[in-house]
Amino acid sequence: MTKYFVPYRAPVCNGAAGTSVRAALLALLLALPVLLVQAQTLRPSGQLRAPDAGGASVAGAGAATGGQRQADFIVAVVNSEPVTNNEVRAKLIRVEQQLTQQGAVLPPRGELLRQVLERLISDKAQLQLARTSGVRVDDNAVENAVLGVAQQNQMTIEELRRRLTADGISYGQFRSELKDELLVNRLRQREVDSRVSVTEADIDQFLRDQEGNNDQSSLEINLAQILVAVPENATPEQVAALQAKATQAADRARAGADFAALANEFSDSPSKSAGGQMGLRSAERYPPLFLEATKDLRTGGIAGPVRSGAGFHILKVVEKRQAGMPGVNITQTHARHILLRLSPQLNEAAAREKLADIKKRIAAGQLDFATAARENSADGSAKDGGDLGWTNPGSFVPEFEQVMNGLAPGQVSDPLTSRFGVHLIQVLERRNTQLSTRDQREMVRNILREKKQEEAYALWAQEVRGRAYVEYREPPQ
């Protein structure tokens, strides 16, 4: 099974972003291709039916929604291709829906309309370039993308068709817009993504920057402690003796002694059974005293003894990283699966029924999972009995990994649908381990590559927009 394949990655364009949270969210939504905004709002309920945008146009940005729909008219021309008022209103409704679902405060409608129009102009200029640059998308790619959108919204294709109809969108229009997005994405891959590279020096610099970043509010920290407790009514002599004991523990820790062994010997804290470790958590969840004592320390650094109301603390920085960064300690999963790919001869319902029967036979002891995988699976792992080996978090597409993570060792899932087909998963075992230096660097490489791609895309989109001839039209009187 192809690991962590995502058919579309929405580019983040910063042209409309301000400094406020609302502006940043709005910029993200406007950066999403039209279809992706639409696809993400597809849900089984009927809550997303939007009111008619009425006569709202760029020229009449303050117009109220509702009322009779105006006749369509051209609001802008991009390289001789028109952008119509209906296109702008349709995109506006989608963005407003998404902002509302996110719980954001809507900006003034005139401001939002202008940004929507600029985004449509940019999209149209990119699509025109894609069509004239020799990029091609065949019907199989479009059908696979349709399946991906349906599965991301936890629907079958038939359910997706019904949902589109309920929202007033024809399936033909949906496929056409999706094909246009695939064209632009392929152009972007050719013109932007393929030219982005991450060097070893980039990775080294990133790691140095993260290691040296002491902005406490953005950190996740794992501290280990040795607590030498001081009784409430301790005499000065007792306090001095306990402080000497804590100093001895701190000196031995700085000299390289095993901290877990020291915690077991000296500490009065319940965490001593875990080597004194308090676990990876956001900085705000630690006492300010601990943060102040360790703020200038790197991984492995020792602080203390520091005095609190409980006693004397010796602190060791086990891990310190920016929130959202890949951690050193991870839980790996060893799983196997059976994959049935969908085709005109095997629809989703039939595939799920077949895998449900296989699961039933496995549970009854009539069939071995590995044998069933070798005989039925369409994945490359079939020859190994469906074995996927030990994998790190984030190795698989989300819809697959979410189900896998919910299984206990030995448990077999119900049939589940991913963008690749229908699966049966069995988790064999789990283990806690540390990422190798190579794996850590590879995760950093992916982070940097995505960041560089987004920056390069934003510049490329601005260049394409700048080269386009754009004429704005006044609405009819």
Secondary structure, 3 states (H helix, E strand, C coil): CCCCCCCCCCCCCCCCCCCCHHHHHHHHHHHCCHHHHHHHCCCCCCCCCCCCCCCCCCCCCCCCCCCCCCCCCEEEEECCEEEEHHHHHHHHHHHHHHHHHCCCCCCCHHHHHHHHHHHHHHHHHHHHHHHHCCCCCCHHHHHHHHHHHHHHCCCCHHHHHHHHHHCCCCHHHHHHHHHHHHHHHHHHHHHCHHHCCCCHHHHHHHHHHHHHCCCHHHEEEEEEEEEEECCCCCCHHHHHHHHHHHHHHHHHHHCCCCHHHHHHHHCCCHHHHHCCECCCEEHHHCCHHHHHHHCCCCCCCEEEEEECCCEEEEEEEEEEEECCCCCCEEEEEEEEEEEECCECCECHHHHHHHHHHHHHHHHCCCCCHHHHHHHHCCCHHHHHCCEEEEECCCCCCHHHHHHHHCCCCCCECCCEEECCEEEEEEEEEEEEEECCHHHHHHHHHHHHHHHHHHHHHHHHHHHHHHHCCEEECCCCC
